[in-house]
Amino acid sequence: MYPFKYKSSIVKNRWYMAAFSTEITREPMERTMLNKPVVMYRKEDGTPVAMYGLCPHRYLPLVEGRVEGDAIVCGYHGFKFADNGDCIDIPSQDKVTGKMCQPVYKLVERGPICWIWMGDEDKCDTDLIPPYEDFGLDQPDWDFHSENYFHLDGRSQLLIDNLMDLTHLPYVHHHVDGKDAMAKIPLVTEEHEKSYRVLRHGKAPWNDYFKLVFGPEAQFDGLCDFSIRSDFYGPEFISTSLPIISSIPGKTEVPKELGTLMILHGITPETDHTTHYFGFSTRNFRLGDESLDNFQLAADKKIRGQDVVAINAVEKRLDFAVTQQRELLVIADKPAVQVRRKIEAMLAEEKIPLEEA
């Protein structure tokens, strides 16, 4: 599975985004994740459940059934499965004979997100969920907004590469003001306890986009300092920031940040070649501003949609392309290459089978 030497590029021992909390209700929903169909619903007390999604009797998707109490009932022959996966009723016979159990996956709801663990049970640790305090999720004086979802007809690694190399901005996202400032922006990388961080610092003229986000009262004359922060928490989650604007040098004694708007990316492999892409944002300024919420959602969806078009086009011919040319890597690819090495180490640790020579 390019760009690795393994048959699959899916790391299993991670907490992946299964859904936004608002998506899971008393009506069963299905989402394929890590090559397996998963049915999700809520128990009577509101606790979310995630279960292997095909009934073992005739393999009808359980999403075609109904939730009854805390259990789910298959819509084909009425087999009933408790929230722990145990089959507790077979209508065609007086009692359940033998042990019949559906696999159940750990599903943790934290704030607006439900996280799923589909890896080894002995390695399941909720401390591995990305740290909300790093990007303002469910934190005091921060807003959560702009939740959106895209389906990618491409492997998850293509999205990770995209997010770790922002030099594509002037070319994929033609409409973004100030995008040319990203073309040769210097970067530094840092290893943090729970993330690999990339910091990009530069200067850009004040533009209409900054004015819309930070408000007309923050208007500058001339160049402003900005920084962009990207954190790779794992193949499942990456955070990036909008340019964090500081006041013009010389205008104030101490540069003042106008605010931070984080763009969050939940990356959940559907299959080896398709991906669920969850997006949302947090910010610590203009809290509760509905007009900014609506603007950011529209802008975010447009940008993510452009990335999806590019990634889908790459996936269509990727397996052919790598047989024709060696991949060209340049200086700007350093963060993406470093992240690939981290993911490859995870795949090696999980003993994913190697591609046949």
Buried (B, 14 or more C-beta within 10 A) or exposed (E): BBBBEBBBBBBBBBBBBBBBBEBBBEEBBBBBBBBBBBBBBBBEEEEBBBBBBBBBBEEBBBBBBBBEEBBBBBBBEBBBBBBEBBBEBBEEEEEBEEEBEBEBBBBBBBEBBBBBBBBEEEEBEEEBBBBBEBBBBEBEEBBBBBBBBBEBBBBBBBBBBBBBBBBBBBEBBEEBBBBEBBEEBEBEEEEEEEBBBBBBBBEBEBBEBBBBBBBEEBEBEEBBBBBBBBBBBBBBBBBBBBBBBBBBEEEEEEBEBBBBBBBBBBBBBBBBBBBBBBBBBBBBBBEEBEEBBEBBBEBBBEBBEBBBEBBBEBBEEBEEEEEEEEEEEEEBBBBBEBBBEEBBEBBEEBEBEEEEE
